Every structure is written in C-alpha cells, then in structure tokens.
Amino acid sequence: MAPRTNNNRRLADQARQLFVERAVRLLPDLSVEIQDFLRALGDQLGSAREMQERRDAWMAYESLGDAWVRGAMTAWTQAQTVPVATATPKFLDSGKFELMGDDVMEG
C-alpha cells in the first residue's frame, strides 16, 4: 500500500473512532430525549387509536429503551472494527465485465 493510502486509511480510522466515541457517549442522553418525546406525544389529543398507539410506543420504549441504548452502543463499537475487504473482485482482475445470458445462468 502506498504511503498516502496508509495515511488516508489511518485518518479514516481515526475519524470513525472519534465518531463512534462521541455517538456512544450521546446515546444515553438521546434515549432520555426519545422517552420525553414519546411521553409528550402520548399527551397529545387524537383519535382513540392514535392515542393508544402513542401510549403503546411510550410503554414499549420505557421497557426496552435501556436495551436499545446498550445494543446501539455495542453495534456502533463493533462496526468500527469490521475488517475492510482487501481482495480485488474477480471481474476487476480480468478487466472484463459483462452480462451473462440466461442459458449461462440456468446451466
């Protein structure tokens, strides 16, 4: 890999790491905001069905909000460590990219 490519990759890795660190740090506050929003939404007038759906959403978030925060934190953290594919796709090696006929695909 060329030095410039290494620098670009390192910079991209640092940017991803910084993004994930800050996003993970903000998730608990975001969860509180979501909970407050759903609570306020539940207080709004609407049809009986709308009000019930809003109440159900608020209650579901009340019971599952902490799990959502933990899951989101884990997912963001794990996503930054996913290995990057380094293999060149086969069609790029050959320099030939074309559509296959139905008979080729069916055979």
C-alpha positions in Angstrom: 0.0 0.0 0.0 1.3 3.5 -0.9 2.2 5.8 2.0 -0.6 8.2 1.0 -3.1 5.4 1.1 -1.9 4.3 4.5 -2.3 7.9 5.7 -5.8 8.1 4.3 -6.8 4.8 5.9 -5.3 5.9 9.3 -7.2 9.3 9.0 -10.4 7.4 8.1 -9.9 5.0 11.1 -9.4 8.0 13.4 -12.5 9.7 12.1 -14.6 6.6 12.6 -13.2 6.1 16.1 -13.9 9.7 17.1 -17.5 9.5 15.6 -18.2 6.2 17.5 -16.8 7.5 20.8 -19.0 10.6 20.6 -22.1 8.9 19.4 -21.8 6.3 22.1 -21.4 9.0 24.7 -24.5 10.8 23.5 -26.8 7.7 23.3 -28.0 7.8 27.0 -29.0 11.5 26.6 -30.6 10.7 23.3 -32.6 7.9 25.0 -33.9 10.4 27.6 -34.9 12.8 24.8 -36.7 10.0 22.9 -38.5 9.0 26.1 -39.6 12.6 26.8 -40.8 13.0 23.2 -42.8 9.8 23.4 -44.3 10.8 26.7 -45.3 14.3 25.3 -46.7 12.6 22.2 -48.8 10.4 24.3 -50.3 13.5 26.0 -51.5 14.9 22.6 -55.1 14.6 21.6 -56.0 12.3 18.7 -58.3 9.5 17.8 -58.6 6.7 20.3 -56.5 4.5 18.1 -53.7 7.2 17.7 -53.6 7.8 21.4 -53.4 4.0 22.2 -50.6 3.6 19.6 -48.7 6.5 21.1 -49.2 5.1 24.6 -48.0 1.7 23.5 -44.9 3.2 21.9 -44.1 5.1 25.1 -44.6 2.0 27.2 -42.5 -0.2 24.9 -39.7 2.4 25.0 -40.0 2.5 28.8 -39.3 -1.2 29.0 -36.9 -1.6 26.1 -35.0 1.8 26.0 -32.1 0.6 28.1 -31.6 -2.4 25.9 -31.8 -0.2 22.8 -29.0 2.0 24.2 -26.8 -1.0 25.1 -27.4 -2.6 21.7 -26.7 0.6 19.8 -23.5 1.1 21.8 -22.4 -2.4 21.1 -23.3 -2.2 17.4 -21.5 1.1 16.8 -18.4 -0.1 18.7 -18.3 -3.4 16.8 -19.0 -1.7 13.4 -15.7 0.2 13.6 -13.7 -3.0 13.9 -15.2 -4.8 10.9 -12.3 -5.7 8.6 -12.1 -4.0 5.3 -12.1 -6.2 2.2 -8.7 -6.2 0.6 -9.3 -8.8 -2.2 -9.9 -7.4 -5.7 -13.2 -8.6 -7.1 -12.7 -11.3 -9.8 -14.2 -9.2 -12.6 -11.7 -6.4 -12.0 -8.8 -8.9 -12.2 -9.8 -9.9 -15.7 -10.6 -6.4 -16.8 -13.8 -7.9 -18.3 -17.2 -7.1 -17.0 -20.2 -8.3 -19.0 -23.7 -9.6 -18.5 -24.3 -13.3 -18.7 -27.0 -14.8 -20.8 -30.0 -16.7 -19.4 -28.6 -20.0 -20.7 -25.3 -19.5 -18.8 -27.1 -18.7 -15.6 -29.6 -21.6 -15.9 -26.8 -24.0 -16.8 
